[in-house]
Amino acid sequence: MRRPILDSLLLSSTDPERLRTWYVSALDPEEVSDVNGYGVLKFGPFHLLIDTRADVADKNPEPGRVILNFDVADARAIAARMTELGVQWLAELEDRDGSLFATAVDPDGNYVQIIQLSEEHRAAM
């Protein structure tokens, strides 16, 4: 029997178009599509689906519960682009023992981390 594979995450919003535009502008996914009404953003082998739901608030009341982590090749360039877009930073870009981390807040209040791991940290994983 094949083991389960985590392939995607559904991110619900009261304004999915705004949220999709933010992720496209801030993180430049390799593909953007619409599949059966879901906005689908492809980041490597992972898919972020953005859709509307009537049972969610405009802002996430517990944004620390799920944090979207994006492995990036150039955290400084991504952070600069996000700053130009007016992103709200929960934690600005910092060096943690050779790896770079920053946490932004998307328009719905979700936490989004950009991470550039050092080769040493990557090897330890």
PAVO-90723 format. One record per residue (C-alpha): residue number from 1; residue in three letters; y negated, z, x. Coordinates in Angstrom, 1 decimal, padded with zeros to 4 digits, always signed. Each point is the difference from the previous one (the first is absolute). Example, Ala and Ser with C-alpha at 12.3 -4.5 7.8 and 13.67 -1.06 7.14 Angstrom:
BEGIN
{n 1, res ALA, north +004.5, up +007.8, east +012.3}
{n 2, res SER, north -003.4, up -000.7, east +001.4}
END
This chain:
BEGIN
{n 1, res MET, north +000.0, up +000.0, east +000.0}
{n 2, res ARG, north -003.5, up -000.9, east +001.3}
{n 3, res ARG, north -002.4, up +002.8, east +000.5}
{n 4, res PRO, north -003.3, up +000.0, east -001.9}
{n 5, res ILE, north -003.0, up -001.6, east +001.7}
{n 6, res LEU, north -003.5, up +001.1, east -000.7}
{n 7, res ASP, north -001.7, up -003.3, east -000.7}
{n 8, res SER, north -003.1, up +000.6, east -002.0}
{n 9, res LEU, north -002.4, up +002.5, east -001.6}
{n 10, res LEU, north -001.7, up -000.3, east -003.4}
{n 11, res LEU, north -003.5, up +001.2, east +000.2}
{n 12, res SER, north -001.4, up +000.4, east -003.5}
{n 13, res SER, north -003.7, up -000.1, east -000.8}
{n 14, res THR, north -002.4, up -000.2, east -003.0}
{n 15, res ASP, north -001.7, up -002.8, east +002.0}
{n 16, res PRO, north +002.7, up -002.0, east +001.8}
{n 17, res GLU, north -002.3, up -002.9, east +000.9}
{n 18, res ARG, north -002.4, up +002.2, east +001.8}
{n 19, res LEU, north +002.8, up +001.8, east +001.8}
{n 20, res ARG, north +001.7, up -003.2, east +001.0}
{n 21, res THR, north -003.3, up -001.4, east +001.3}
{n 22, res TRP, north -000.5, up +003.1, east +002.1}
{n 23, res TYR, north +003.5, up -000.2, east +001.6}
{n 24, res VAL, north -000.4, up -003.7, east +000.7}
{n 25, res SER, north -003.4, up +000.5, east +001.5}
{n 26, res ALA, north +000.8, up +003.1, east +002.0}
{n 27, res LEU, north +003.5, up -000.8, east +001.3}
{n 28, res ASP, north +000.4, up -003.8, east -000.2}
{n 29, res PRO, north +003.6, up -000.2, east -001.3}
{n 30, res GLU, north +002.1, up -003.0, east +001.2}
{n 31, res GLU, north +000.6, up -001.1, east -003.6}
{n 32, res VAL, north -001.7, up +000.6, east -003.4}
{n 33, res SER, north +001.6, up -001.1, east -003.2}
{n 34, res ASP, north +000.4, up +000.7, east -003.6}
{n 35, res VAL, north +003.5, up +000.5, east -001.2}
{n 36, res ASN, north +000.5, up +000.7, east -003.8}
{n 37, res GLY, north -003.4, up +001.5, east -000.2}
{n 38, res TYR, north +000.3, up +002.2, east +003.0}
{n 39, res GLY, north -002.3, up -000.5, east +002.9}
{n 40, res VAL, north +002.3, up -000.1, east +003.0}
{n 41, res LEU, north -001.3, up +000.5, east +003.6}
{n 42, res LYS, north +002.5, up -000.6, east +002.8}
{n 43, res PHE, north -000.4, up +002.1, east +003.1}
{n 44, res GLY, north +002.9, up -000.9, east +002.4}
{n 45, res PRO, north +003.3, up +000.6, east -001.9}
{n 46, res PHE, north -001.7, up +002.4, east -002.5}
{n 47, res HIS, north -001.7, up -001.0, east -003.2}
{n 48, res LEU, north -002.8, up +001.9, east -001.7}
{n 49, res LEU, north -000.1, up -000.7, east -003.7}
{n 50, res ILE, north -003.2, up +000.8, east -001.8}
{n 51, res ASP, north -000.1, up +000.2, east -003.8}
{n 52, res THR, north -001.8, up +001.7, east -002.9}
{n 53, res ARG, north +001.4, up +002.9, east -001.9}
{n 54, res ALA, north -001.4, up +001.9, east -003.0}
{n 55, res ASP, north +001.4, up +003.4, east +001.2}
{n 56, res VAL, north -002.0, up +000.3, east +003.2}
{n 57, res ALA, north -003.5, up +001.4, east +000.6}
{n 58, res ASP, north -002.8, up -002.0, east +001.7}
{n 59, res LYS, north +000.4, up +002.2, east +003.1}
{n 60, res ASN, north +003.2, up +001.4, east +001.6}
{n 61, res PRO, north -000.2, up +003.8, east -000.5}
{n 62, res GLU, north +002.5, up +000.7, east +002.8}
{n 63, res PRO, north -000.5, up -002.7, east +002.6}
{n 64, res GLY, north +001.9, up +001.9, east +002.7}
{n 65, res ARG, north +003.2, up -000.3, east -001.9}
{n 66, res VAL, north +000.7, up -003.6, east +001.1}
{n 67, res ILE, north -001.8, up -001.5, east +003.0}
{n 68, res LEU, north +000.3, up -003.7, east +000.7}
{n 69, res ASN, north +000.5, up -000.4, east +003.8}
{n 70, res PHE, north -000.9, up -003.4, east +001.5}
{n 71, res ASP, north +001.3, up -000.7, east +003.5}
{n 72, res VAL, north -002.7, up -002.1, east +001.6}
{n 73, res ALA, north -000.3, up -001.8, east +003.4}
{n 74, res ASP, north -003.7, up +000.7, east +000.5}
{n 75, res ALA, north -001.1, up +003.2, east -001.8}
{n 76, res ARG, north -003.5, up -000.2, east +001.4}
{n 77, res ALA, north -000.5, up -003.5, east -001.5}
{n 78, res ILE, north +001.4, up +000.9, east -003.4}
{n 79, res ALA, north -002.1, up +003.2, east -000.1}
{n 80, res ALA, north -003.1, up -002.0, east +000.9}
{n 81, res ARG, north +000.7, up -002.5, east -002.8}
{n 82, res MET, north +000.7, up +002.8, east -002.5}
{n 83, res THR, north -003.3, up +001.7, east +001.0}
{n 84, res GLU, north -001.9, up -003.3, east -000.5}
{n 85, res LEU, north +001.5, up +000.0, east -003.5}
{n 86, res GLY, north -001.4, up +003.4, east -000.7}
{n 87, res VAL, north +003.3, up +001.9, east +000.0}
{n 88, res GLN, north -000.1, up +003.7, east -000.5}
{n 89, res TRP, north +001.8, up +001.7, east +002.9}
{n 90, res LEU, north +002.0, up +003.2, east -000.5}
{n 91, res ALA, north +000.7, up +000.1, east +003.7}
{n 92, res GLU, north -001.7, up -002.5, east +002.4}
{n 93, res LEU, north +001.9, up -001.7, east +002.7}
{n 94, res GLU, north +001.3, up +002.4, east +002.6}
{n 95, res ASP, north +002.3, up -000.1, east +003.0}
{n 96, res ARG, north +003.0, up +002.3, east -000.3}
{n 97, res ASP, north +001.8, up +000.0, east +003.3}
{n 98, res GLY, north -000.4, up -003.8, east +000.5}
{n 99, res SER, north +000.6, up -001.0, east -003.6}
{n 100, res LEU, north -002.9, up -000.8, east -002.4}
{n 101, res PHE, north -000.3, up +001.3, east -003.5}
{n 102, res ALA, north -002.6, up -000.2, east -002.8}
{n 103, res THR, north +000.1, up +000.8, east -003.7}
{n 104, res ALA, north -002.0, up -001.9, east -002.5}
{n 105, res VAL, north -000.4, up +000.6, east -003.8}
{n 106, res ASP, north +000.5, up -003.1, east -002.2}
{n 107, res PRO, north -002.1, up -000.6, east -003.2}
{n 108, res ASP, north +002.5, up +002.0, east -002.1}
{n 109, res GLY, north +000.0, up +003.0, east +002.4}
{n 110, res ASN, north +003.3, up -000.7, east +001.7}
{n 111, res TYR, north +000.4, up +000.8, east +003.7}
{n 112, res VAL, north +000.6, up -003.0, east +002.3}
{n 113, res GLN, north +000.8, up +000.6, east +003.6}
{n 114, res ILE, north -000.2, up -002.6, east +002.8}
{n 115, res ILE, north +002.2, up +000.9, east +002.9}
{n 116, res GLN, north +000.3, up -001.7, east +003.4}
{n 117, res LEU, north +002.9, up +001.8, east +001.8}
{n 118, res SER, north +000.2, up +000.1, east +003.7}
{n 119, res GLU, north +003.1, up -001.5, east +001.6}
{n 120, res GLU, north +001.1, up +003.5, east +000.9}
{n 121, res HIS, north -000.2, up +001.2, east -003.5}
{n 122, res ARG, north +001.6, up -003.1, east -001.4}
{n 123, res ALA, north +002.9, up +000.4, east +002.5}
{n 124, res ALA, north +000.5, up +003.7, east -001.1}
{n 125, res MET, north +000.4, up -001.1, east -003.6}
END
